[in-house]
Amino acid sequence: MRSYPRLLFFVLFLLLGCKKEGPVTTTPLDTAALFSVDNNYILKNNEPFLVKGMVYVPGYPGFLPWEIESSLALPAAVKANIYRDIENIKAMNANTIRFWGAPQYCYEALKDIGGLYFLTTIWIDGEAEDFQAPAFKESTKNYIEEVVDRIYSVYPDKRPPLLAYILGNELSRSSIIATDTKHPDLKHFKGNFIETDTNRTASEVFLAEMADYLRSYESENYQQQNLITYSNEIRTFNLIETPFLDFISNNAYSYAVPYYRPFTNLGSSSGTIFQGWLEQVKLKNLNKPLLITETGLSVSPNVNRVGPPNYGYGGNSAIDQGAGLLQNLNDINTTGLPLAGVCIHEYLDAWWKFGYQDSFSQDPNDIEEWFGIAKIIDSNGVYNTEFRYSYYVLQNAWR
């Protein structure tokens, strides 16, 4: 395992040696690149493409992501913030953005800036009482159409730099169990493009049906078939599997493993329990790439500090966040079997977590509002951002 004092010295050196970059120049992007997969990697033009990704939710004060997603008339200030954020994500040497609740302008800005691929999250309600309810499935299909149409409205040449659709994120344990219990005989799905084996659950059949609808809709209307995945997590690891999708995705946090899976074997290289968990997930999916679609650390103040090697759910200092993310990257990059990359959660602090009124201030007691590698600065109602230490750490690590 990497010793913490040496790691701290290293990341301090990085911070002191980095300066804020100037304006980002537009970089031509090979939008004709065809993404595919092998057993370990997402491939771009048949060559391994290691994802260096950043989760981005354009949730500034007064603007909730699930509301602005469909907006075509964002205020100029919000547009300026989004454009600046995507420029800064590119400047930190990321090659991919994972969008959540992205309005059309996010794609327009990304297209204008260039040099980045994107993952688009199709935000399925993970707390639904029954994923198989006809009305719920119909509303999900309508939303799928909206997201796909939004992307292609910006890319009329039908060549968006789209790495994959993330169809659903962390469906809740209670909803999965309720759906599976209510529909015990739903074991198989066969659609136009996707067919499962005959040993699936009702929740898995739901995802297969929605994935087939997504692929059918995109193929029929835009003559494209982009990759599709689902983001699972540690609490539902044994409840839901998606071998019928193109690759496996998992949201993995170092502090969650000792809490939910304390008897996980330690990692083969770094010796951390986090790496051990990543290796366990990969061993369950030997014939599919594994992408870590979220990992991160909150710097919320009103929680006791845990520190290395697992860090804590909140309570991390800015230095902890940078050192911990660097350790996470090392764990991901040195697993026994290779992984497909990672998306860091997340670029901006999420003030919006509890709705409109809550979005105007940052709650020191809400751990979820403090994961950002950039913090929001309120200057009399004008909102800017300021990089945290971890921005520079990642910028250097991804060179």
C-alpha positions in Angstrom: 0.0 0.0 0.0 1.1 3.6 -0.7 2.2 5.3 2.5 0.1 8.3 3.4 2.9 10.8 4.3 4.6 10.2 1.0 1.3 10.5 -0.8 0.5 13.7 0.9 3.9 15.2 0.0 3.3 14.2 -3.6 -0.1 15.7 -4.0 1.0 18.9 -2.2 3.9 19.1 -4.7 1.3 18.8 -7.5 -0.8 21.5 -6.2 2.0 24.0 -5.8 3.3 23.2 -9.2 0.0 23.6 -11.1 -1.4 26.9 -12.4 -4.9 27.6 -13.7 -4.9 27.1 -17.4 -5.9 29.7 -19.9 -8.7 29.5 -22.4 -9.4 26.0 -23.7 -8.9 25.8 -27.5 -11.3 23.8 -29.6 -9.9 20.4 -30.5 -11.2 18.4 -33.5 -12.8 15.2 -32.4 -13.1 12.0 -34.4 -16.9 11.8 -34.1 -16.9 8.9 -36.6 -15.2 6.8 -33.9 -17.1 3.5 -33.4 -17.2 2.3 -29.8 -17.3 -1.4 -29.1 -16.1 -3.7 -26.3 -13.9 -6.7 -25.6 -13.7 -8.6 -22.3 -11.9 -5.8 -20.5 -12.1 -2.5 -22.4 -14.3 -0.1 -24.2 -12.8 0.1 -27.6 -12.5 3.2 -29.9 -11.8 2.1 -33.4 -10.9 -1.3 -32.0 -8.3 0.2 -29.6 -8.6 0.3 -25.8 -10.1 3.6 -24.6 -9.4 4.2 -20.9 -12.2 6.4 -19.6 -11.0 9.5 -17.6 -14.4 10.8 -16.8 -16.1 13.5 -14.7 -19.7 13.4 -13.5 -21.4 16.7 -14.4 -24.8 17.9 -13.2 -25.5 21.5 -14.3 -27.4 22.2 -11.0 -26.7 25.9 -10.2 -28.7 27.7 -7.4 -32.3 28.1 -8.6 -32.0 25.5 -11.4 -32.9 21.9 -10.6 -31.4 19.4 -13.1 -34.7 17.5 -13.6 -36.4 20.8 -14.5 -33.8 22.4 -16.7 -33.1 19.2 -18.7 -35.9 20.0 -21.1 -35.3 23.7 -21.2 -34.5 25.4 -24.5 -34.2 28.9 -23.1 -31.7 28.9 -20.3 -30.6 32.3 -18.9 -27.3 33.7 -20.3 -25.6 33.3 -16.9 -26.5 29.6 -16.6 -25.2 29.1 -20.2 -22.0 30.8 -19.4 -21.5 28.7 -16.3 -22.1 25.5 -18.2 -19.7 26.5 -21.0 -17.0 27.4 -18.5 -17.5 24.2 -16.5 -17.1 22.0 -19.6 -14.0 24.0 -20.7 -12.5 23.4 -17.2 -13.3 19.7 -17.3 -11.5 19.4 -20.6 -8.6 21.5 -19.1 -8.2 18.9 -16.3 -7.4 16.3 -19.0 -10.6 14.4 -18.7 -11.6 12.7 -22.0 -15.3 12.0 -21.0 -18.1 13.7 -19.3 -20.9 11.8 -17.6 -24.0 14.0 -18.0 -26.9 14.0 -15.6 -30.0 16.0 -16.3 -28.3 17.7 -19.3 -30.2 20.3 -21.2 -29.7 20.7 -24.9 -27.2 23.5 -24.2 -24.8 21.0 -22.5 -24.4 19.2 -25.8 -24.1 22.4 -27.8 -21.3 23.6 -25.5 -19.6 20.2 -25.6 -19.8 20.2 -29.4 -18.4 23.7 -29.7 -15.5 23.1 -27.3 -14.6 19.7 -28.8 -12.2 17.1 -27.6 -14.5 15.3 -25.2 -16.8 12.2 -25.4 -19.8 11.8 -23.2 -21.9 9.3 -21.3 -25.6 10.3 -21.0 -27.5 9.1 -17.9 -31.1 8.2 -18.6 -32.5 9.1 -15.3 -35.0 6.3 -14.4 -36.9 6.8 -11.1 -35.1 4.2 -8.9 -37.8 4.5 -6.2 -40.7 3.4 -8.3 -43.0 0.9 -6.6 -43.1 -1.4 -9.6 -40.8 -1.2 -12.6 -43.1 -3.4 -14.5 -46.2 -1.2 -14.1 -47.4 -0.4 -17.6 -47.8 3.4 -16.9 -44.2 3.5 -15.5 -42.8 1.7 -18.5 -44.6 4.0 -20.9 -43.3 7.1 -19.2 -39.8 5.7 -19.2 -40.0 5.0 -22.9 -41.2 8.6 -23.5 -38.3 9.9 -21.5 -35.9 7.7 -23.5 -37.2 9.3 -26.7 -36.8 12.8 -25.3 -33.1 12.2 -24.3 -32.2 10.6 -27.7 -34.0 13.3 -29.7 -32.2 16.0 -27.6 -28.8 14.6 -28.4 -29.5 14.3 -32.1 -31.0 17.8 -32.4 -27.5 19.0 -31.7 -25.8 16.5 -34.0 -27.9 16.4 -37.1 -25.1 14.5 -38.9 -26.0 11.6 -36.6 -22.5 11.3 -35.3 -22.5 12.5 -31.7 -19.3 11.7 -29.6 -21.4 9.4 -27.5 -19.6 6.7 -25.6 -22.7 5.1 -24.1 -26.1 5.5 -22.6 -26.3 4.8 -18.9 -29.8 3.4 -18.7 -30.7 3.7 -15.0 -28.6 4.4 -12.0 -28.8 2.7 -8.6 -32.3 1.3 -8.7 -33.3 1.1 -5.0 -33.0 -2.2 -3.2 -36.6 -1.9 -2.0 -38.0 -1.3 -5.5 -36.0 -4.2 -7.0 -37.3 -6.6 -4.3 -40.9 -5.3 -4.6 -40.9 -5.6 -8.4 -39.3 -9.1 -8.4 -41.7 -10.3 -5.7 -44.7 -9.0 -7.6 -43.7 -10.6 -10.9 -42.0 -14.0 -10.0 -42.7 -15.5 -13.5 -41.0 -12.8 -15.5 -37.7 -14.6 -16.3 -37.0 -13.8 -19.9 -37.1 -11.0 -22.5 -36.7 -11.1 -26.3 -36.9 -7.9 -28.3 -35.6 -6.6 -31.6 -32.0 -6.3 -30.5 -31.7 -7.7 -26.9 -32.6 -11.1 -25.6 -31.9 -12.4 -22.1 -31.4 -15.9 -20.8 -34.3 -17.5 -19.0 -33.1 -16.9 -15.5 -33.6 -13.2 -15.1 -35.6 -11.3 -12.5 -38.5 -8.9 -13.2 -36.3 -5.9 -12.6 -33.7 -7.2 -15.0 -36.4 -7.9 -17.6 -37.5 -4.3 -17.2 -34.0 -3.0 -18.0 -33.7 -5.4 -20.9 -37.0 -4.1 -22.3 -36.0 -0.5 -21.9 -32.6 -1.1 -23.4 -34.2 -2.8 -26.4 -36.6 0.1 -26.8 -33.7 2.6 -26.6 -31.7 0.7 -29.2 -34.7 0.2 -31.5 -35.7 3.9 -31.3 -32.2 5.2 -32.0 -31.7 2.7 -34.8 -35.0 3.4 -36.5 -34.8 7.2 -36.2 -31.1 8.0 -36.4 -29.6 4.8 -37.9 -27.2 4.5 -34.9 -26.7 1.8 -32.2 -24.6 3.2 -29.4 -23.5 1.2 -26.4 -25.8 0.8 -23.4 -25.0 0.0 -19.7 -26.6 0.3 -16.3 -24.9 1.7 -13.2 -25.2 -0.7 -10.2 -23.8 -0.3 -6.7 -22.7 -2.2 -3.7 -26.0 -2.5 -1.9 -27.7 -4.2 -4.9 -24.7 -6.1 -6.2 -26.3 -9.5 -5.7 -29.9 -8.3 -6.6 -29.6 -7.1 -10.1 -27.3 -8.1 -13.0 -27.2 -6.9 -16.6 -25.1 -9.4 -18.7 -27.4 -8.6 -21.7 -26.0 -5.0 -21.9 -22.8 -4.0 -23.6 -20.6 -3.5 -20.5 -20.9 -3.5 -16.7 -20.9 -0.3 -14.7 -20.6 0.1 -11.0 -20.7 3.2 -8.7 -18.0 2.3 -6.1 -16.8 4.4 -3.1 -13.9 3.5 -0.9 -15.8 4.3 2.4 -18.7 2.1 1.4 -16.8 -1.2 1.2 -15.8 -1.6 4.9 -19.4 -0.6 5.9 -21.4 -2.9 3.5 -18.8 -5.6 2.7 -16.3 -5.6 5.6 -15.0 -9.1 4.8 -14.0 -8.3 1.3 -10.5 -9.6 0.4 -7.8 -7.0 0.1 -6.6 -5.8 -3.3 -4.0 -7.8 -5.1 -1.8 -4.8 -5.8 -2.5 -1.9 -3.4 -3.8 -4.0 -0.6 -6.8 -1.8 0.0 -10.3 -3.2 0.6 -11.6 -0.8 -2.1 -9.3 -2.5 -4.7 -10.4 -5.9 -3.4 -14.0 -4.9 -4.0 -13.3 -3.7 -7.5 -11.6 -7.0 -8.2 -14.6 -9.0 -6.9 -17.0 -7.1 -9.1 -14.7 -7.7 -12.2 -14.4 -11.4 -11.3 -18.2 -11.7 -11.5 -18.1 -10.2 -15.0 -15.0 -11.7 -16.8 -16.4 -11.4 -20.3 -17.5 -7.7 -20.0 -15.6 -4.5 -19.4 -16.2 -2.9 -16.0 -16.4 0.9 -15.9 -16.5 2.7 -12.5 -19.2 5.2 -13.2 -18.9 7.0 -9.9 -16.3 7.3 -7.2 -15.6 10.4 -5.0 -15.2 11.9 -1.5 -17.3 14.5 0.2 -15.7 17.4 2.1 -18.8 18.1 4.2 -17.7 19.8 7.4 -19.9 18.4 10.2 -18.7 14.8 10.2 -15.8 13.2 12.0 -12.7 12.7 9.9 -11.8 9.1 9.1 -8.7 9.5 6.9 -6.8 6.9 4.9 -7.0 4.2 3.6 -10.8 4.2 3.2 -11.6 7.8 4.1 -15.1 8.6 5.2 -18.6 9.4 4.0 -18.1 13.1 4.6 -15.7 14.7 7.0 -12.8 14.8 4.5 -10.5 17.8 4.3 -9.7 19.2 0.8 -6.3 17.5 1.1 -8.0 14.2 2.0 -10.2 14.5 -1.0 -7.3 15.0 -3.4 -5.2 12.3 -1.7 -8.1 9.9 -1.5 -9.1 10.3 -5.2 -5.5 9.7 -6.2 -5.5 6.5 -4.2 -8.8 5.5 -5.8 -7.3 6.0 -9.2 -4.3 3.9 -8.3 -6.6 1.2 -7.0 -8.6 1.2 -10.2 -5.6 1.3 -12.5 -3.7 -1.6 -10.8 -6.4 -4.2 -10.4 -5.5 -7.8 -11.2 -7.7 -7.7 -14.3 -7.9 -4.4 -16.1 -10.9 -2.1 -15.7 -12.3 0.3 -18.4 -11.7 3.5 -16.4 -13.6 5.8 -14.0 -15.9 8.8 -13.7 -15.2 11.0 -10.7 -18.2 12.1 -8.7 -18.5 15.0 -9.2 -17.5 18.3 -10.8 -19.8 20.7 -8.9 -21.1 20.7 -5.4 -24.7 19.7 -5.5 -26.6 22.4 -3.5 -29.8 21.3 -5.2 -30.2 17.9 -3.5 -33.4 18.8 -1.6 -35.2 21.0 -4.0 -35.6 24.6 -5.2 -35.3 26.4 -1.8 -32.5 24.3 -0.7 -30.5 25.0 -3.9 -29.7 28.5 -2.8 -27.5 27.5 0.1 -25.1 24.7 1.0 -26.2 22.7 4.0 -23.2 21.8 6.2 -25.0 18.8 7.5 -25.9 17.3 4.1 -23.0 15.1 3.0 -24.3 14.7 -0.5 -23.9 18.5 -1.3 -20.1 18.4 -0.9 -18.6 16.0 -3.4 -17.5 18.6 -5.9 -14.0 19.1 -7.1 -15.2 22.7 -7.8 -17.2 24.6 -5.2 -19.9 27.2 -6.0 -19.1 30.8 -5.0 -22.1 33.1 -4.4 -21.2 36.8 -5.0 -24.5 38.6 -4.3 -26.5 36.2 -6.5 -23.9 35.9 -9.2 -22.5 32.3 -9.1 -18.9 31.4 -10.0 -16.8 28.4 -9.2 -13.5 27.8 -7.5 -11.3 24.7 -7.9 -10.7 22.6 -4.9 -7.3 21.0 -4.4 -8.5 17.7 -6.0 -8.9 19.5 -9.4 -5.2 19.9 -9.7 -4.5 16.4 -8.4 -6.7 14.9 -11.1 -5.4 17.3 -13.8 -1.8 16.0 -13.1 -2.8 12.4 -12.8 -4.6 12.4 -16.2 -1.8 14.0 -18.2 
